[in-house]
């Protein structure tokens, strides 16, 4: 007898590197046994977790997910596969009005679907509950150190970083961390050449992404210093202290921006509410950094961290700047790192930005910083990132699967984290997301209705 409730786990097909899953077999088993939910898993030859494990957990392996009322995925589902009235749960990349995904949002509305976006599942304090961010930091820092090693090799500067591989080349995160521990031992024993010491790695941001990246760096001998200690560090460089370790600096908002009006003090909530009252001051730190790891959420209303004009000035006035690599883990093209001019992929993760020519060249060779710009970094650690993501999502799955999506929005009995993450309900933008209507180019036949 078929269960009253069923969910589908869709195969990922956005790119050949996407091998993650939203729900792992261990949690599928609990859904089937403890909640009476039928789980259909769409066939895939790419998924990091074998289909046999899902079968043992009680799932069914199918090609067609049309029997499911609710479909879970990681990345966006192509418009042509959407079906009328279904509930879809995935990262939609629409909440900023991203133009490339407005056809997806429009089609979900036309089909009177529900769209639940993981990115907006948050607690009462606005803290995200379901995310891959830490693994973006983990993979991104590994790749950034790989890029540093490649660049130093090309500059014929010997360093232990030449032994670092890309994250996807390690069998597991544990293998990557073990390899980096060995790199750290070499660094501590042999030191760094004068050409790069002291080597400073700067982290913009301190959230989940930054914490993941810092965890990787701590596999090496690291000394953390404050932003105001950068100048004294370079004034007093020399000796084992500066050659046998890496210096880490974490930049918070008060380091990145300053009030425009003289005499005004920085206030965090004022900055968030009125960013036009602030300007970037981050460029004063850049000359000290060998590596910048960007981990901040950014929107166009905020000042940029690194502009093209600044880099042009830096590379015009300084023959060999210290800046080797920018690991733009958040990967906002033309965003807080303005020289991130195009997204890359795990197989080809970096390009060099030539500031004097305003041009990008794939690889690590060239004049200008190496830019790591991969927008799906957690896919490079698919098993570990899927496990942690599924662990966070699992408590909400039964409620989503059993929800009565026929009720009015205000009347539907959904917990706040889920309700806040519903962008579209019965084909209409929910109250918190009606601002997206202006991005849809909606004609008279597509006006936003009222939700009850």
KAUR-V409524 format. One line per field, one symbol per residue. phi: phi as a letter, one per 30 degrees, with the letter a starting at -180 (. if undefined). A space follows every 10 residues. Layout:
phi->???
This chain:
phi->.dddcbbccd dcbdadcdcd bdbdeedded dddcbicdcc cdeaccedcd dddddddjdc cbcccddddb bcbcceceed cdbeidccba ddhbdcieed cddddddedd dhccbccedc dbddciddcb aceedddddd dddddddddd dddddhcdad ddddcdeddc dadddddddd ddeddddddc icdedbddcc cccdjbdedd ddddeddddc dbbdbdedcd deeddcdkid dcccacccbc ccedddbbdd ddidcdbedd dddbdddbbd bdddceedcd bcccbcdbbe dcdddbcddd ddddddcceb eddcbcdddd hcdhcdcddd cadcbedbdb bccdddchbc bejcckckdd cdbccbeedd bddddddddd dddedcdedd dcdddddded cddcdeeddd cddbbhibdd edbdddedcd hddedbdddc cc
